[in-house]
């Protein structure tokens, strides 16, 4: 299974900005998912399309339905649930925060190479629901490679300004 997107832990980097946003009804996503604005329901987010390149609000800290009121013990005996929290914690996407993820070429894991630094790549969602850096995609780009860990096949990246919501 691929490594999920998360803030990078490199010396000298600050902590990521975190906030919680409601997500659209019926959404199903995993931790590490790329979250974009849900244009049908203002103020909510939803998981991005397979190759998200625009309006990226952040990376999901948790899977869907993981906040209070979901996955109750004895759920078959519960008649009513109150105060259900349909929110997701987001590592906020901006042009300065460094994130990490696994490098893939299409749908196959590939080595993270030093010559990938400073190149722009797209993002891809695998069939498993995990998002990866797609080093094969240089046309629908959303990120710029900041650094790599060649031993672990991890790419460190920043989001491109064009992939973020206006004003970020």
HUMO-V266973 format. One line per field, one symbol per residue. ss: DSSP state (H for helix, E for strand, L for the rest). psi: psi as a letter, one per 30 degrees, with the letter a starting at -180 (. if undefined). burial: I if it has 16 or more other C-alpha atoms within 10 Angstrom, else O. A space follows every 50 residues. Layout:
ss = ???
psi = ???
burial = ???
This chain:
ss = LLLLLEELLLLLLLLLLEEEEEELLLLLLLLLLEEEELLLLLLLEEELLL LLLLLEEEEELLLLLLLLLLLLLLHHHLLLLLLLLLEEEEEELLLLLLEE EEEEELLEELLLLHHHLLLEEEEEELLLLLEEEELLLLLLLLEEEEEEEL LLLEEEEEELHHHELLLL
psi = klklklkkikkfklklkklkkklkkgkjllkfkkklkjffjkflllklle ikflhjfakkflllhglkflhkkheffkfkklhkjilkkkjkklffkkll lkkljcgkklkjkeffkglklllkklfffkklkjffjgeikflkkelljf eghkkklkkkeffllkf.
burial = OOOIIIIIOOOOOOOIOOOOIOIIOOOOIIIIIIIIIIOOOOOIIIIIOO IIIIIIIIIIIIIIIOOOOOOOOOOOOOOOOOOOOIIIIIIIIIIOIIII IIIIOIOOIIIIIOOIIOOIIIIIIIOOIIIIIIIIIOOIIIIIIIIIOO OOIIIIIIIIIIIIOOOO
